[in-house]
Amino acid sequence: MQGFYNTSIKAYGMALKLASNFNEKAKLWVDGRKNWEEKIASKISETDKVLWIHCSSLGEFEQGRPVIEALKEKYPTHKIAVSFFSPSGYEIRKNYQGADVIFYLPLDTKSNAEKLIKVLHPEILVLVKYEYWFNLITELHQQKIPIIVVSSIFRESQNFFKKNGNNWFAKKLSLINHFFIQNQKSKNLLDSIQITQNTIAGDTRFDRVKQIVHQDNQLDFMNSFKQNSKLIVVGSSWPKDEELFINLINQKLTDDWKIVFAPHNLNDAEISSFLSKINQKAVKFSDLEKTSQQDLIDSKIFILNTIGILSKVYSYADITYIGGGFGAGIHNTLEAVTFGTPVIFGPKYKKFQEAVDLIEIGGGFSITNQNEFDTIMNRLMNDENYRKESGKKAGDFVQNSPNATKIILQYLENML
C-alpha cells in the first residue's frame, strides 16, 4: 500500500503540472510550490521555536484560526507557521498577520517530508479537521514531533474503518498523538479501531463565530438599505438557490421585507441573468458609488458582489438562507446563526454536523424543492413568534457550545 500511495501522490503532482497549462487554479497550485524551501528558510532561522498549523483550504483556516491566535498569544516567542494545500486558502490568507510564515504544503513525497521538517523544525504540527498526508505523518512520528488534530470528524465510510481498522490507513492514523473531535459518533469510530487518544472538544469554528457577535458589525450602506424593513440574507448562493426566490420576489415580497444576495461566484453574467428574472428594484455593491441614497432606500434587492463583509451583513438578518445545498454541499451556517436567526439550506447538508444539529433543535430547516422552500419561508416571514423562537434556538446553539480552543490549549500546555 505504501508503494501505491507514493505512486498516486507522484501521479497527482504530474497531473496538476499538466493541468497548470490551461487551468488557473492548478497553475497557482504548481507555481506557489516553486522554491518552497528557500521561502520558508528566509522566514525561519535554525534557532527559532516553531508551532505549525496546517489547513487544507480557507474553510479549515477559519476553523483553525481561534487556535492559531490563542497559540500566538500564549507563546509570543514562538514563530507561527501556517501551511495550505489549496490555492483558495493560500491566495486569500497569504498576508494574514497572525502568522510568521505562510506557505503551500509541498507534495507529500518522502523526500519532501524530510526536507520540510528539516527547514521548518516544528515543535508540533496541528492539523485542522482532516487531510492526512501519510509520508509527512510518518516522518514526524519518526522524529518524535507530536501531531494533533483539531475539530476532526469521521464517517464510517472512510478507509480507516474498513476491516475493523486492520488496514494501512488506520495504522498510519494511529501515529497521531491526539485527536480533538467534534462529536460522540467520531469518538466511537476511533475507539472501535483502538485509537483511544481522543477527546470530544467540539468545533473550534464556534469559538470564532462567538466573537463575531461582539465586533463592530455596522455598515453604512446596510443601514441605509434595510431601514426599518425585515431582512432575508442569502449567503454564498448559487443559481439553483437563487431560482427558489424568484417567485417570492416577483409575487409575494411585501413592503416590509427586503433581501440581500451574496453570490458564491462573483460572475457578472450570472448576476445579470438573475436580475433579469426579477421585477423588483435592485442595487449591486459594485454600483454603490453611483447609487443615490434614495435609490438605495427604495431598492428591495441588494446584490453583495464583494467578499470579506458577509459576516457583518448577517448581523442585519431576520432570516438566513445558506447556498450550496443543491451542489457539492452547504456553505458556512455558523456565521449566520450566531446572530440568532433561523437558517434554511438545501439537501446536501449531512456531512456538516452543525447543520444536522440545527435541524434537530429547530433552528435550521432543509428543503429539497420549491414547494418545501415556499412553505417554510412563508411561515418564517409571517409568523413572528415562530421566527424569533427558531432564531433563538439557533443562536443559543452557538453560544452554548463548548470552548474547544480552551480545551486544546490546556492539552498543549503539557506538551510545549
ROZA-619259 format. One line per 5 residues: number of its first residue (from 1); their letters; for each residue x negated, y negated, z negated of C-alpha. Coordinates in steps of 0.05 Angstrom, whole numbers, plus 5000, padded with zeros to 4 digits. Layout:
<recs>
NUM	a	X:Y:Z  ...
</recs>
This chain:
<recs>
1	mqgfy	5000:5000:5000  4942:4952:4985  4916:4961:5056  4986:4949:5085  4993:4887:5043
6	ntsik	4926:4859:5065  4942:4873:5138  5010:4840:5131  4980:4778:5100  4929:4770:5155
11	aygma	4982:4782:5208  5025:4729:5176  4968:4679:5178  4955:4694:5252  5029:4686:5268
16	lklas	5030:4618:5235  4968:4596:5273  5002:4616:5338  5067:4581:5318  5029:4518:5299
21	nfnek	5020:4503:5373  5094:4488:5381  5125:4486:5311  5113:4424:5268  5123:4458:5201
26	aklwv	5075:4514:5220  5025:4461:5242  5029:4427:5174  5020:4495:5140  4957:4510:5181
31	dgrkn	4926:4441:5183  4938:4430:5108  4896:4490:5091  4835:4468:5131  4774:4455:5087
36	weeki	4814:4472:5025  4752:4489:4984  4720:4422:4996  4784:4385:4980  4790:4419:4912
41	askis	4716:4413:4897  4720:4338:4908  4771:4332:4851  4748:4387:4803  4678:4390:4773
46	etdkv	4646:4451:4742  4656:4424:4672  4730:4406:4679  4782:4444:4640  4838:4461:4688
51	lwihc	4911:4480:4680  4940:4506:4745  5014:4507:4765  5037:4539:4830  5103:4522:4863
56	sslge	5129:4554:4926  5164:4491:4951  5199:4427:4929  5254:4462:4890  5205:4501:4849
61	feqgr	5163:4438:4837  5224:4403:4807  5236:4466:4766  5165:4465:4740  5159:4390:4732
66	pviea	5180:4388:4659  5126:4439:4643  5074:4401:4684  5090:4336:4648  5091:4369:4580
71	lkeky	5023:4400:4593  4995:4333:4616  5019:4300:4552  4996:4355:4505  4929:4368:4538
76	pthki	4905:4299:4562  4832:4320:4570  4850:4377:4618  4859:4368:4692  4926:4389:4722
81	avsff	4923:4426:4788  4987:4437:4828  4990:4482:4889  5044:4492:4941  5057:4546:4992
86	spsgy	5107:4508:5035  5098:4441:5072  5167:4420:5048  5139:4417:4978  5068:4393:4991
91	eirkn	5084:4338:5041  5136:4306:4995  5096:4313:4929  5024:4307:4953  5018:4239:4919
96	yqgad	5051:4260:4854  5016:4221:4798  5024:4275:4745  4971:4320:4776  4896:4310:4786
101	vifyl	4892:4354:4847  4948:4378:4894  4933:4429:4948  4961:4482:4994  4952:4552:4967
106	pldtk	4906:4588:5016  4928:4653:5049  4927:4709:4998  4867:4748:5021  4819:4778:4970
111	snaek	4763:4733:4995  4806:4670:4988  4829:4690:4919  4757:4698:4896  4736:4631:4926
116	likvl	4796:4595:4898  4785:4619:4827  4712:4601:4832  4723:4529:4855  4784:4517:4810
121	hpeil	4763:4558:4749  4830:4551:4715  4843:4568:4642  4913:4593:4662  4959:4599:4721
126	vlvky	5032:4580:4712  5076:4609:4767  5144:4576:4776  5203:4623:4785  5175:4672:4836
131	eywfn	5126:4681:4894  5077:4734:4873  5012:4736:4912  4982:4802:4893  4909:4792:4912
136	litel	4909:4728:4871  4943:4761:4812  4894:4819:4814  4833:4774:4816  4858:4730:4759
141	hqqki	4872:4792:4717  4802:4820:4731  4771:4754:4709  4815:4753:4646  4850:4689:4666
146	piivv	4921:4692:4639  4982:4685:4684  5052:4665:4660  5116:4657:4700  5168:4605:4680
151	ssifr	5242:4603:4699  5235:4672:4730  5296:4711:4752  5301:4781:4780  5350:4822:4821
156	esqnf	5359:4897:4821  5348:4899:4897  5276:4875:4891  5219:4924:4906  5194:4921:4834
161	fkkng	5253:4962:4810  5253:5017:4863  5235:5088:4840  5246:5065:4768  5186:5020:4772
166	nnwfa	5138:5075:4795  5112:5035:4853  5055:4990:4875  5095:4925:4868  5114:4939:4796
171	kklsl	5043:4957:4778  5019:4890:4805  5075:4854:4769  5054:4886:4703  4987:4849:4707
176	inhff	5022:4783:4690  5014:4764:4617  5084:4737:4603  5150:4722:4637  5196:4667:4613
181	iqnqk	5261:4689:4644  5328:4657:4655  5377:4709:4632  5391:4776:4598  5400:4812:4664
186	sknll	5329:4795:4685  5303:4817:4617  5339:4884:4623  5309:4895:4692  5238:4881:4668
191	dsiqi	5247:4923:4605  5272:4981:4649  5204:4985:4683  5165:4976:4618  5147:4904:4629
196	tqnti	5165:4880:4560  5121:4818:4557  5181:4773:4569  5223:4721:4534  5291:4692:4552
201	agdtr	5277:4617:4554  5328:4593:4605  5315:4549:4664  5266:4490:4660  5308:4452:4711
206	fdrvk	5358:4440:4656  5304:4402:4617  5292:4358:4677  5364:4342:4692  5380:4327:4619
211	qivhq	5330:4270:4625  5364:4242:4688  5425:4221:4648  5384:4174:4605  5346:4139:4661
216	dnqld	5368:4076:4695  5415:4101:4749  5444:4034:4771  5444:4019:4846  5470:3952:4870
221	fmnsf	5498:3979:4935  5535:4034:4898  5565:3984:4850  5590:3944:4910  5615:4004:4948
226	kqnsk	5651:4040:4891  5682:3980:4856  5740:4009:4815  5752:4068:4860  5743:4141:4842
231	livvg	5688:4175:4880  5671:4242:4912  5597:4253:4924  5578:4306:4976  5505:4325:4964
236	sswpk	5459:4359:5014  5515:4371:5063  5512:4409:5128  5560:4401:5187  5600:4462:5163
241	deelf	5610:4428:5096  5628:4361:5126  5682:4392:5170  5721:4410:5108  5730:4337:5092
246	inlin	5756:4312:5160  5830:4325:5146  5824:4296:5076  5791:4232:5103  5838:4223:5162
251	qkltd	5904:4240:5129  5901:4245:5053  5848:4196:5026  5887:4148:4982  5866:4077:4968
256	dwkiv	5837:4094:4900  5786:4145:4927  5721:4138:4966  5669:4189:4990  5593:4189:4995
261	faphn	5559:4239:5041  5485:4255:5032  5467:4298:5092  5413:4350:5082  5385:4335:5151
266	lndae	5380:4262:5168  5396:4274:5240  5426:4213:5274  5462:4254:5326  5495:4298:5274
271	issfl	5515:4237:5232  5544:4202:5293  5582:4265:5312  5614:4268:5243  5632:4194:5242
276	skinq	5665:4201:5310  5714:4251:5280  5740:4206:5223  5785:4146:5225  5763:4111:5161
281	kavkf	5714:4053:5157  5644:4078:5143  5575:4049:5129  5506:4080:5131  5450:4067:5082
286	sdlek	5404:4052:5141  5452:3995:5161  5457:3962:5093  5415:3902:5112  5462:3883:5168
291	tsqqd	5526:3900:5130  5563:3845:5095  5583:3852:5022  5656:3851:5042  5647:3906:5094
296	lidsk	5612:3949:5042  5670:3938:4993  5722:3953:5047  5688:4017:5070  5717:4084:5048
301	ifiln	5659:4127:5070  5585:4118:5055  5530:4158:5090  5469:4163:5046  5419:4176:5103
306	tigil	5357:4168:5059  5321:4210:5007  5300:4201:4935  5362:4169:4904  5415:4223:4907
311	skvys	5409:4238:4833  5426:4165:4817  5485:4167:4864  5512:4228:4828  5520:4185:4766
316	yadit	5576:4148:4801  5615:4212:4819  5682:4236:4793  5679:4299:4835  5618:4330:4869
321	yiggg	5611:4378:4927  5544:4412:4940  5527:4435:5010  5491:4496:5037  5542:4548:5014
326	fgagi	5562:4565:5086  5489:4574:5106  5429:4602:5070  5453:4583:5001  5476:4524:4960
331	hntle	5430:4467:4941  5418:4438:4871  5482:4435:4830  5449:4415:4764  5431:4343:4784
336	avtfg	5505:4332:4798  5538:4366:4738  5490:4337:4687  5533:4274:4692  5595:4313:4672
341	tpvif	5631:4322:4738  5664:4384:4766  5628:4414:4826  5654:4450:4888  5610:4493:4935
346	gpkyk	5614:4546:4988  5610:4622:4983  5534:4632:4985  5520:4618:4911  5508:4685:4877
351	kfqea	5432:4680:4877  5438:4617:4834  5452:4635:4762  5475:4565:4744  5528:4567:4797
356	vdlie	5553:4635:4773  5555:4607:4702  5591:4543:4722  5646:4583:4755  5653:4627:4694
361	igggf	5662:4568:4646  5709:4529:4692  5662:4473:4712  5648:4498:4782  5691:4523:4840
366	sitnq	5671:4564:4900  5711:4561:4964  5708:4605:5026  5754:4568:5075  5793:4504:5089
371	nefdt	5855:4525:5051  5816:4540:4987  5779:4474:4994  5844:4435:5003  5876:4469:4942
376	imnrl	5820:4456:4892  5804:4387:4919  5877:4366:4915  5882:4389:4843  5818:4355:4821
381	mnden	5837:4290:4855  5908:4287:4829  5904:4319:4760  5860:4272:4720  5863:4314:4656
386	yrkes	5841:4377:4694  5786:4338:4729  5758:4310:4665  5765:4376:4628  5727:4412:4683
391	gkkag	5674:4358:4685  5663:4361:4610  5653:4436:4614  5601:4426:4669  5565:4370:4631
396	dfvqn	5564:4409:4565  5537:4469:4602  5474:4429:4619  5466:4390:4555  5475:4452:4510
401	spnat	5424:4495:4548  5360:4518:4513  5298:4474:4515  5258:4521:4559  5198:4475:4563
406	kiilq	5191:4474:4488  5193:4550:4483  5140:4555:4537  5094:4503:4506  5098:4538:4438
411	ylenm	5073:4602:4471  5017:4566:4507  4991:4535:4443  4966:4603:4423  4933:4614:4490
416	l	4897:4549:4505
</recs>
